[in-house]
Amino acid sequence: MQSHHKDSNASRTDRNESRDMTAAQRFFNIPELVSLLCTCCTTERIDLITLASVSKFLRAVALPHWVRYLDLALSSADKKLNFFVENPSLLSHIRYLRIRDEYYSENRNFDGESPVHPHL
């Protein structure tokens, strides 16, 4: 009987704490909703970085979504390499990797086949 009384008090306390939380606090306490939010932010990747900068908790949730579709410009390869050296646990979250050479891309003509020769 005493055990039931303790359980009911704990349950009542949990409900009261939940009632005292704001809607935002309740939202961010549900990992599935936070993950869904990150998934929605993948089209605007800067939003994921902004979200990751809010707290350690959101950083841990948002960065795996950010690296899932990794666009690697050769000019920033060293910087990204250093990032992954510091955060090796994120490597397993990469699903798609696009490597591009912006210099080569910028020096191609509009048909994308032959290099641009501006002085010819």
Secondary structure as GFF3:
##gff-version 3
##sequence-region A 1 120
A	DSSP	alpha_helix	2	20	.	.	.	ID=ss1
A	DSSP	alpha_helix	23	28	.	.	.	ID=ss2
A	DSSP	alpha_helix	31	40	.	.	.	ID=ss3
A	DSSP	alpha_helix	45	52	.	.	.	ID=ss4
A	DSSP	alpha_helix	56	68	.	.	.	ID=ss5
A	DSSP	beta_strand	69	73	.	.	.	ID=ss6
A	DSSP	three_ten_helix	74	76	.	.	.	ID=ss7
A	DSSP	alpha_helix	77	86	.	.	.	ID=ss8
A	DSSP	three_ten_helix	88	93	.	.	.	ID=ss9
A	DSSP	beta_strand	96	100	.	.	.	ID=ss10
A	DSSP	alpha_helix	102	106	.	.	.	ID=ss11
###
